[in-house]
Amino acid sequence: MGTECENFTNVLMEQVGSGIVFLDAHGKVALINRKAEEILKVERSEVLGKRVDMLPLRTAIYRVLSENSHDEPAEISVEGSVVLVRSSAVQTGSGWGEFFEIRDITSEKREKREREEFVAMMTHDLKSPLTVIMGYVQALLGEVPGKVDPSLLMFIKEMDKSSKKMLSMIEDVLDAYRLEAGLLQIDRQPCNVQALLEGCCNDGAREAVVHGSSFLSEICAGIPPLNVDAKQIARVFANLIGNAVKFTPRRGTIRVSSEVQDQYLVVEVEDTGIGIPADEVPRIFNKYFRASGAQGFKGTGLGLTISKAIVEAHGGSIGVESAAGKGSRFFVLLPMETDLPEDTKVSTGAAE
Ligand code: ADP
């Protein structure tokens, strides 16, 4: 019975689509399947029974088995291919062994990059006609007073608002691509962050009125100029405030506050809105992630990803505390002094 089971396991090992390597409790290669031989370009006779530290350095198998892939899968390049390795500890009769699952993800990565390039190209192309439309809408808004029926003016203002929203969604998609490709540029200059924050609060307060919510702005006085990319930092605050307004039903309250704490400017955006379920909070800064409660609200799920990358590029941090049905509190910490160079390229560096 035991032999039958072993045979079945061996057949299965050879049939699975992933490479599999097993190290016994002494760190010796006890098992390697055909797929792993193929991916790692190695013959099993060369490695079976050998300890990892006895394998020739620089070979793919040595690099793959010596990489720490316990906590998170590791991506390793092997002679022009990209290999994803995941390992886990396995209890054997003589102690703990280690099980490695190895996948060649070269074509997946290529397809993903091609898809992203296609989306970036399409989105970029959508921007040109939209900019033309926005130009004409602006021209109409300049022309209109006294000439056009007030109800028409209202339509034009709505067109203006919607086209700005569409442009900001397009910018988010493009910036998510730039982030992935390490092309998002941060240009740091001394900036009056207090005025910038107050400007974002004024915009937020106007939006809150439209949504029927109260808006409290408690920006502390005397924030010194900070060396930041004003456009990008404004975008972070606008995103957090815009979300707070968007995800807060009528008669709710949005509060934006700031204070200086231990060489950090701390900005908080708090709301009494729909909140985020506890199990979804850890994923809230992931690309394209939208919480289950966000259905029915417009958005791309990119704003927070981009905000996090921007804040971190300034040496700061961003976080959230939230309770479903009660509200959320987002906070941003920006260092008051920083030695980072004026221009930085930002990348998530994340392997998806
Ligand atoms: P978007 O708002 O375009 O969906 P974001 O990246 O800005 O994308 O936010 C991601 C998700 O985080 C939102 O879809 C929503 O589920 C959740 N979220 C963000 N801010 C809030 C908030 N203030 N209240 C409740 N949920 C929020």
Residues whose N, C-alpha, C, O or C-beta is under 5 A from the ligand:
A	BS01	ADP	N243 A244 F247 G273 I274 G275 I276 I284 F289 R290 A291 A294 K298 G299 T300 G301 L302 G303 L304 T305 S328
